[in-house]
Amino acid sequence: MEKREQLYEGKAKKVYATDQPERYIVEYKDDATAFNGLKKGTIQNKGVINNQVTNHLMTYLAGKGIPTHLLRELSERETLVKKVSIVPLEVIVRNIAAGSLAKRLGLAEGEKLRSVVLEYCYKDDALGDPLVNEYHIKALGLATEADLATIAAYALRINEYLSEYLRDLSIELIDFKLEFGKVADGSIVLADEISPDTCRFWDSVTGEKLDKDRFRQDLGNVEGAYQEIMRRLLGQS
């Protein structure tokens, strides 16, 4: 597999072409951002941890029947993935009130929701990734009704599978963000990443935050929290 030109650089990853048109290489960075890029920093070895945690969880989900873009891990920081056309939506699944949901609705952080909440944000940095509903999505042509139904079904199944899996590791899955894309045959797959950058992980015994909120909220020991997630999932630190 030959790594070729860089196609894209985002806040957390770089994407490279390969000598196979339908295969890309994703490289994870240590850069950290929050509040739509207003806060910037570096988390040591974040790229290494997020790459391996993402691949571990995507492999687990694939075993449960969730299609993903993952092909194989190439190194600590690099992974070979299927080329996807990203659906321009961030799909947010919430089990417990935290972050923007708690602020918007006046809920106490940590309050258990009566049912799972599914939210969508329009992926547009210039607009600040605004919250949208099914009517906005249809009106803007961001996804068809059938595609959105597939995405919602996958998101809820992923929540069920991950919540159960992580609970056995004393990790509470508070909420998380997913992205989906279409592969060459038009089918929808899970893409992007599942990591302490994109999920709120709390220790289910102590309530300690083990995710990017430690960076957002200046709680300290950010690297230690990421390493703890990797240790529990992979037995590594």
N, C-alpha and C positions, 0 to 999 in steps of 0.2 A: 504494500500500500504506500503510494508516494504522496507525501504532503506537498501541496502546491500553494497558490497565492491565498493571502488572507482575504476573506469575503466580507467580514463584518467584525466589529468590536463593540460590545455592549459594556454595561457596568460591571459585569461579573465574568464574562466569557469572551473568547475570540473564536471565530469559526473560519475554518480553512477548507478550500477545495482539495480534492484528491484526483488521482488519475482515473477514478471511476465516477462518472457524472452523478450517480444517485447515492454517493457516499460522501459524507463530510467528516472532518475532524473538529471536535470541540475541545478547546483548551481553557481550563478554569484558572481565574486570576485570584490574587490575594486582595485586590481592591475591594473596599467596602463603601457603600453609599446608603443613605437613608433620606427620607422626606423628599422623594423625587429628585435626588441628586444634590440637595442643598447641603447635606452633611457628607463629608468624604473622609476616608481614612484607609488604613490597611490592617487586616487581621492576619497575623502570621500563620502560614500554612492553610489558610481558608480554602484555597483552590484545591489542594490535595485532599482535604477532608470532604468538601462538597462533591468533588468528582466521585470519590469512592462510595460515599454515603448514597448519592443519587443512583449510582449503578447497582448498588446492593438492593435498594428499595425497588427500583424498576425491575430488576430480575425477580424479586419476590412477587411483584404485581403481575408480571408476565406469566408466572406460574399459576396465578389465579385467573388467568384469561383476559387480562387487560393488555391490549396491544401497545407497544412503545416504540420509540425511535432507536432504542439501544441496539447496537450490534456487538461491540466488544470493547473492553477497557484496554487501552494501548499502553498507558503508563500511569503514574500517580496523578498526573494532571490532565491527561488527554484520553479522549474516548472517541471511537468510531461510531457514527450514527447514520441513520437513513436521512437522506435529504427530505425535508418537509416544507410545505407551504404553511406557515403559521397562521392559524385563525386569530385575528387581531383582538382577542379577548383574554383578559385575566379572569380565571374562574376561581372564586374564593369560597372555601367551605369552612363553616364556623360551627363549632360545638359548644364553646364557652365564650362568654363576652370578654373581649379584649380589644386593644387598639382602636381603630377608627369606628368600629361598630359600637363599642362602649361609649365613646364620645358622642356619636351621632344620636344615640337613643337614650342617653342618660343612664346607662346600666353600670353597675359596679363591676370592675374588672374581676374576673373569676366567677361571675354568676353563670350557672349552668343554664343553657337555653332549653326551652321546653321541647324544641325540635331542631333538627339540623337546618342551618340557614345557608342558602346558596346564593351568591352574589356574582355579578359580572362587572368588569371594568373595561372600557374601551382603551386598548393599548395605543396611547399617543402621548409621548413625553411632553410635547408642546402644550397639550391640554391638561396635563397632570393626571392622566389615566382616569378619566371621570367614570363614576358609577353609572351604569346603564341597565335597563331592563329588557325583557324580551321584545317589547314594542320598538324600543330604540334600535335594537339589534336588527330587527326585520326592516325597519325604515331606512337604516344606513346600509343595508346589504352586507352586514358583517358575517352573517352565517344564515343558512336556510333553517327553516323550522325543523327539518329532519336532522340536520347536523347538530343543532342546538339540543335536540332531544337525546341524541347519542352522547354528546358531551356531558349533559346533566346526568345521564344514567351512569356513565363511566365515573364521574366525579363522586357521586354518592357511593358507588361500589368501592372506589379507592379509599374513601373515608372509612367505610366499614372495615375493610381489610387492614388498613394501616392502624386504625385505632386499636383493634384487637391485638395486632402484632406488637405494637409499641407498649401496650398495657402490660404485657408479660415482661417487659424490660424496665418497668417502673417509670415509663414516660407517658405523660398525658398529652394527647394531640389536641391542642386548643383550637387552632385554625391553620389553614394553609392555602397557598396559591398554586394553581396548576395552569399549564398552557398546553394546548393541543394543536396538531397540525395534520395536513393531508399528505400522504405519500403518493407515489406515482400512480397507483391504481385508484386514487380518489378516496380511499378509506381513511378514517380518522384514527390517529394514534396519540398517546401521551408523549409530550416532548419537553424541552427545557430541563428543569431539574426539580428534585425533591430533597431539600437540605435544610440546615439551620438558617439559611438565608431566606427561605421561602415558607417555612413552617414555624409556628410557635410550639415549642416543646417545653413542657414543665415537668420537673421531677414530681411524680405522682404522690410521693410521701412528704417531701419538704416544701413543694411548691416553687422550688428554685427554677429560674428561667435559664434554659439551655439553648438559646437561639440568638438571633440578631437584635432582639430587644436589649440585650446587654450593651450593644454598641449604640443603638438609638438613644437609650436612656442613661448612658454613661454609668452603668452599674459596675464596670470593671470585670476583670477575668473573662474577657470575651473569648480569648484563645482557649482557655481552660474549658469553657462551656462547649465549644465546638468539638474539642478533643474528647470530652466526656460522651457526647453523642456517638462519635466514631468508636469509642471504646465499647459502649454498650451494644452497638449494632454489629461491629466487626471484630471486637476483641482487640482493637488496636488503639494506640494513643500517640 
